[in-house]
Amino acid sequence: MIGGFQNISKIPELKKRIFFTLMMLAVYRVGCHIPTPGIDGAALAAFFSSRQDTLFGLFDMFSGGALSQMSVMALGIMPYISASIILQLMTVVVPHLEKLKKEGEQGRKKITQYTRYGTVILSVIQGFGIAIGLERMTSPGGAMVVPMGGWGFRLMTVITLTAGTAFLMWLGEQITERGIGNGISLIIFAGIVARFPVAVGNTFRLMGTGEITPFFMVIMLALMIAVVGFIVFMERGQRRIPVQYAKRVVGRRMYGGQSTHLPLKVNTAGVIPPIFASSIIMFPATIANFLSAEEFPWLQTVVSYLSPGHIVYTLIFVVFIIFFCYFYTAVHFNPVDVADNMKKYGGFIPGIRPGKNTAEYIDRVLTRLTFSGAIYVSAVCVLPQILIYKLNVPFYFGGTALLIVVGVAMDTANQIESHMLTRHYEGFMKKGLGRTR
C-alpha cells in the first residue's frame, strides 16, 4: 500500500487532480464559516444544540455544520440531491424524461440542466422557509435568533442561501470534471469528516476524566474496525449472473460468441433509503418544535415514541429502510429493459429463455439480493442507537454518515487506482480495490 501512495507522486496529472480536489474542498470548508447577515449566532447555536434529533440535526450533518452556524452554505448540497432524486423518480412516469434518459450523452446533459433548474427552485423555496422559521426561533434562554426581521432579511437570506447552494453545485461539478472522484459526494464526505477531529478530542477528554476506560475504548476501536470492514465487504458484494452471447455474422465479420456476466450489487439503492427514512420519521419531531405542547399534547406523545432510542422508532425506521430499498431499486433498475437489451444483441442466460423468462429470473434474483442489502443497511443505521442509548457510548458511530463516508472513500480510491493502472503502475493493493467478489 505504501508503494501505491508513492506511485501517485510519479503521475503529474493525477497529482494535479488530487491537489485541485483538496483545494476545492478547502474552499467549501471556508465557506461553511461565513455567516449569513442578520442572525444572532449564539442564540442559533443554543437552538440547534437542543434539537439534534430532528430534521435540523440531519440536515446539519449533511451540510457539515453550516446549518447550525447559518453560513452562506447552510442549505448545503441537499437541494441538488433532492432535485436529482425527484428527476430520477419522474423518469418512470414522464415519457419525455424517460426518452431523454435513453438518448445517451445528450439526454444526460439535458437532465443535468433540468436538475440545476430544480436545485435553484428548491433552494429558493427552502431559503424562504428557513428565513421565516429563523424569525420565529428563540434560544432556550428566550433570545431571538433574528433581532431585526422583515422582508429585507427574508430576501437577503433567500438570495444568500440560494447563491451558496449554486456555488456548491458548481464546485461539485468542477471537482468531478477536473479533480478526482464524484464532486457532490466528496462535498458531503468533507462535511461529515469535518466533525471527526472534534469527536476524537471529546473522546480523549472523557478518557482523561475517567468517564471512559482504556479497556472500553480498545473494545470500541475493534468494533469500529469490524463495522467498517463489514461495510466494505457488503458494498463490494455482487451476484454475477452468467450471460452468453450467440455468434452473429454481419457482412464478412463475426460478432459475439463470448461469455460475460451481469453484476447485481447487494446494495443497489445505496444510501438513499436511510436518508428518506430519517427524513420522514423525524418530521413529527420537527413540526412539534413550532407548536405549543399545551395546544397539541397528543403530538408530544407521538414525538416521544418517535425519538431515537425508543423501540417504536427503531421498528418504524427499519420498515421504512426496507421499503425504500425495494422502491428505489425498482426505480433505478428495470429487469425488463435489461432482458430486452440482452435479447436485442443476442445475449441469453444459460438455461433461461430470452425475453420474459429472463426478466422474471433477474427480478427474482434482484429481490433476494435487495432483501439482504436492506437488512445490512438497517443494521448499520440502527447501530448508533444501540451504542448510544443501550450501551451509553458517549459518541456517535455508524448510521447513514458512516455508509456515505466509507462508500465515497472506496469510490475515490477506485478512481485513483484506475489512473495508476492505466499508466502501468500498481494500485494500492496487489489484488486491486476495484475487484469484487
N, C-alpha and C positions, 0 to 999 in steps of 0.2 A: 504493500500500500504506500509506503514511503517513497518507493521508486516511482509510483504513479503520480504522486504530487510533484516530484522533481521533474517529471516529463512535461508538466504544464508550462513550466518556465521556458521550455525549448520550442514552444509553438507561439510565435508572436501574435497571430490572430486570436488564438484562444485567450492569451494573456490580456489582450486589449479588450476582448468581450467581457471577461470577468471583472476587469477594472472598471469598465463602463457600468456594469450592473451594480457594483458596490457603490459607485458614486451616485447613481440614481436613487438607490435605497437610502443613502445618506441624506440626499435632498428631501426625500419623503419624511424621514425622521425629524429633520429640522422643521419642516412644515407642520408637523404634529404639535409643535410647541409655540406656534404663532397664534395668539388668542384672537377670537372674534371680538370686535369692539362692543362696548356697552354692557358687559357682563361682570358681575362680582365673582371672581374666581374662587374665593374662599367659601362663599355660600354654595356655589355649584359643586365644589369638591365634597362638602358636607352632605349635600343632597344625594350624590351618587354613592357615597360610602354606605348609605343606609338602604340602597336599592340594587344590590349586586345580583339578586336572584330574580330580576325581572328582565324585560327586553332591553332595558338600558344597559344592564351588565353584559348581555350577549353582544349587542352592537358595539359596546365599548371595547370588547375583546377583539372583534374583527377590525376595529379602527386603530388598534394599537394604543389605546388610552387617549386618543384625540377627542373622543366624545365627552369623556368626563372632564377634560380641560376646555371643551368647546373651542377647539382651534379651528383654523380655516379649513382643515381637512377632517372635520368632525364626522361628516357622513361617510368618510372612508370610500371604499370601492364597492360597498354593498349595493348602491343603486345600479351599478353596472352589472353586478352578478344577478340582481333581481330582473333587470331587463333581458339579460341573456337567457335566464330560465323561462321567463314569460314567452319569449320568441320561440324557444325550443318546444314548449308546450303548444304554442299556436300553430306550429308546423303540422300538427296532427289534424287540426280542424280547419285551417285556412289553406285552400288548394294553391293559392299564389305562392305562399311561403314554402309549401311542400315542393312545388316546381322549382323554386329558386335553390332549395337545398340540393336538388339533383342536377343542377347545372354546372357543378364544378367550381372553379376558382371565381368566375364572375358572379355566380349566385352567392357564394360565401361573402364576397365583398359587399354585395347589396344587403345581405342580412347583417353584416357588421355595421353598415351605415344606419340601418334601422335600429340596431342596438344602441348606437351612440345617441340618436334622437331620443330613444326611450330613456336612456340614462339621464339626459338633461331634464326631460319632463318629470321623471321620478324625483330627481334632485330638487327641482323647484317645489313640488308638492311636499316632500319631506322637510325641506328647509322652511317652508311657510308653517307647517305644523309644529316644527321644533321652536320657531320664533314665538308662536302663540303659547306653546307649552312653557317656554322659559319665562314668559311674563307672569305666568300663574305659579311658578315654582317658588318655594321658600325652603330655606335650610331647616334642619331640626330645631335650630335656635330661634327661628322666626324671621331671619333676614331675607329680604327679597333678592332673588338671583339677578333680576334685571331692575336696577334702581329707577331707570327712566325708559319706559316702554313707549308704544305708539307705532304708527305706520312707518315712521322713519327708521326705527330699529328693525321692524319686520322686513322692509325692503332691503336694508343693508345686510341683514342676516341671510336672506334668500340669495342675494347676489354673491355674497362671500362664500357660502357653503356650496352653491352650485359651481362656482368657479374652482373651488378646491377639488371637488369631485371630477370636474372636467380635466383639470390638470393631472390628477392621479390617473385617469383613464389614458391620457396621452403618455404619461410616464410609463405605464404598464406596457403600452404598445411599443414604445421606444426600446424598452428592455427586451421584449420578445423579438424585435427586429434586429437590434444592434448589439444586444447583450447575450446572456446565456440563460436558458430556462424560460418558463412562462411568466411574463411580467406581472400579470394580475395576481397569480398565485404567490409569487415572490413578495409582493407588497403585503398580502395577508400574512405570509410567513414572517416577514420582518416585524409586523405589528405584534404578533403573538410572542415571538422570541425576545422582543424588546423588554418584556416583563421578566425574563428569566434571571438576569442578574439580581433584581430586587428580591425574587423568591429565594435565591441562593443565600443572599445576605440575611434575610429573615430566618432562614433555617439555621445558619451558623450562630445567629444571635440567640435563638431558642436553645441551641446546644450549649452555648455559654452560660445561660441562666439555669440549665439543668432540666428544662421542660422536655427536652428530647435527649434520650441517652444515646451514646455512640453505637451500642449494640442494635437499638431500634433503627438507627439511621443506616447501618450496614444492611439490615434486612430490607428496608425500603429501597435502598440503592439496587440491591439484587432484584427486587420486584420490578423496578423501573426498567432495568436492562432486559428482563424477561418479557415484559409487556411490549417494549419497542421491537424486540426480536420477533415476537408473535405477530405484530402488525406487519412487519416487513415480510414475514413468511406468508401471511394471508393475502397481502396486496400483490405479491408475485404469483400467487396460486392461479392456475389456469386449468381448464379442461380442454384438451386438444382433440377435436373431432376429426378423424382422418377424412380427407377429400381426394378423390381420384378424378383426373381429367382425361376424357377419351381423346384419342388421336383424331385430328381433323386435317384434311388436305385442302389447302387453298392455293389454287394455281399449281405451281411446282414446289410449294413449300408444305411441310408437315408441321402442324401445331399440336400442342397438348401432349398427353401421354405421361405427364409427370404426376407424382404424388405430393400432396401438401396437407395442411391441416387448417381447421377453423378454430382459432383460440377464443375461448369464452372465459372471461375473468370471474373469479369467485365474487368479487365486489364490483359489479358493473356500475352501480349507482354512485359510487364514491362517497363524498361527504355531504351530498345534497340531502339525503333523508334525515340525518340528525339535525341539520340546520332548520329544515322545515318543521320537524317535530318540536324542537326547542322553541321556535317562534310561536307556534300555536299554543303550546302548553303554558308558556309564560305570559300570554296575552291577558288572561284574567287578573294576574297579579299587577300587570302594568296599568290596566284600567282602574283597579282598586286604589292606586296611588292618587288618582284625581277625583275620587268620590269620598263622601263622608261616611265613616263607619256607622254613625247613628242612623243615617237615612237608608243605608243598604247593609244591614247586618248579615244577611244571607251571603252576600258577596265575600265578606271577610271569612266566613266559614269555608266557602269554596276555595279561597286563596290558601287557607291553612292546609287543606287536603292536597292542593296542587303546588305545594312548596317542596323544594329538593330535600330528600331525606325521608319523606313520607312514602309509605308503601303504595298508596294510590297514585302518587306522582310517578313512581318508578314503573308501575304496571302500564299506565297510560302512555308513558314515554316510550316503552319498549314496543307497544302495539302500534304507535304512530311510526316508529322507525321501520318496523317490518312492512307496514302498509306502503310507506313512501319508497322503500327499496323495490317492491314489486311494481309500484306505479311508475317510478322514474325509469326503471329498466324496460318496462313495456313501451314507454315513450321513446327512449333512447335507442332501443334495439328492436328491429322488426324481423322476426324469423321468416315471414312470407317474402319480404324483399330479398333477404339473403338467399332463400331457396330458389327464387326466380332468377337471380343473377347467376347462381351456380348452374342452373339448367340452361340458361342462355349461352354460356360458354362451355357447355359440355361437361360440367362437373357433377359428381354424384358421391354420396356417402356409401361405401361398400355395404351391401345388404339392405339398403333403404332405397325405395323407388323415388326418382326425382319428382319435384313438384310438391303436391300437398303432403305426401307422407314425409318428405324431408323437412318441411316446415314444422309439422307436428313433432317430429323427433327432436329437432333443435329446440323447440319451445319446451318440450318435456325436460330435456337436459338443463336448459336455462332456468326453469322453475326450481329444480332441485338445487342448482348452484346458488340461486338468489336467496333461497331459504338459509343455506349455510352462511352466505355473506351477511344476511340480515341478523342472524344470531351473533356473528362475530362483531358487527358494528354495535349492536345493542350491548354486548358485554363490555366493550371498550368505553362506551358512553356512560354506562352505569357505574363503572369503576370509581370515578371521583366521589360519588355519593356513598359508596361503601367505605372508602378510605376516610372521608371527612366526617360523616355522620355516624358511622358504626365503629370505626377504629380510632376516631379522634385525631387523625393526621392533620397537622396544622398548615398544610399547603395543598394546592390544587395540582392533581396529576391525572392525565387521561382525558377522556371525552373528545369532543369534536376538534378542539385545539390540537391535541396530540395526533389525531388522524391527519389533519392538514399539514402539520409540521413534518411528520415522517413521509407523507406522500409527496410533498413538494421537494423535500431533500432528496428522495430517491429519484424523482423525475429530473431534477437539476444535475445530479451525479451521473445519470444515464446520458444526458446531453453532453456533459464534459467528456465522458468516456468515449462517446461516438466521435467527437472531434479528434481525440487522441488516436483512436483506432484507424480512422481514415488517413492519418498521416504516419501509419506504421509504427505507432508507439503502443506499448502495453497499457491497459486500463488500470484502474485502482486495484483490481483483483485479477489473478491469472484466469479465473473462470469467467470473469466479467459480471458486472452488476446487472446488465440488461438481460441476462439469460434467466429464463423462468423454468419452473418445474414442468 
